[in-house]
Amino acid sequence: WSLFRQNRIPVADGERLAVTGKIPGMRVSGGDRLQVSAVNDGMMTVTVPGRVEPASLPVADSPFTALKLESGWVETPGHSVSDTARVFASVTQQAMDSATLNGLARSGRAVTLYSSLDEDKTTEKLSRHPVFTVVSAQIKERAGETSLETAISRQKTGLHTPEQQAIHLAIPVVESNRLAFSQAALLAEAKSFAEEGTGFADLGREIHAQIKRGDLLHVRVAEGFGTDLLVSRGSYEAEKSILRHILEGKEAVTPLMERVPGELMETLTSGQRAATR
């Protein structure tokens, strides 16, 4: 007897699936991996590692004819071998040995390892295996610093060019006055954050580049606010999220009272009264 839980899982081209039971017409067994190459018209085309020809499988919803599959992104360390995969592994203290590390090293091109051990013990164990290095050591090496805090700070600073950094720091300041702001206001504020030698022309070019990329949105006319204004993409998305949340909540719950008594409305503002009605 085999016991399966009936469920629907979304799949897309390139999805990895794990076989959990026999599949009619395919010579696979539990634990084998498949990769989806196409899904259409009730058929799913998959490829099996090591086989040239893809296979087409009918998608059904009966417990007797449904495909016995599950998402195949999680597996035991070293289960598969690849020179292109990106691997994330969580390893217990007992499993932090050469056999596990060798298996993980064969699993993919880049392996990120999470351990419950403290940094010193993890560094000691990984130092015996040349393929792995501690993330903190990589940060120090790339930043050219011996202190981790200084290295992280230096790497953060290097995320942006001087012009990008000045604009990045200036946007919250101009937004504190108004969500939509003029290019002149942004330029003036960015100049106060700019490094020595960074001129208005450099900052202007970066602003136009961010408008082109969509990081800054250009509003030609905003009634009651002005023309040729800018809005940051982050603030725009945040405002949309708030409005969407409000709209989804409207009339989603049955009111506790069909009609609100007038005396309860007297202490409310006009906006609160309109929302209550």
Secondary structure, DSSP 4 states (H G I P E B T S, - for coil): ------------TT-EEEE-S--TT----TT-EEEEEEEETTEEEEE-TT-SS-EEEE---STTTS--EEE-S---TTSS--SS-EEEEEE-STT-SHHHHHHHHTT-SEEEEEESS-HHHHHHHHHTSTT---HHHHHHHHHT-SSHHHHHHHHHHTTS-HHHHHHHHHHHHHHTT-SSEEHHHHHHHHHHHSPTT--HHHHHHHHHHHHHHTSEEEEEEETTTEEEEEEEHHHHHHHHHHHHHHHHHTTSS--S-SS--HHHHTTS-HHHHHHH-
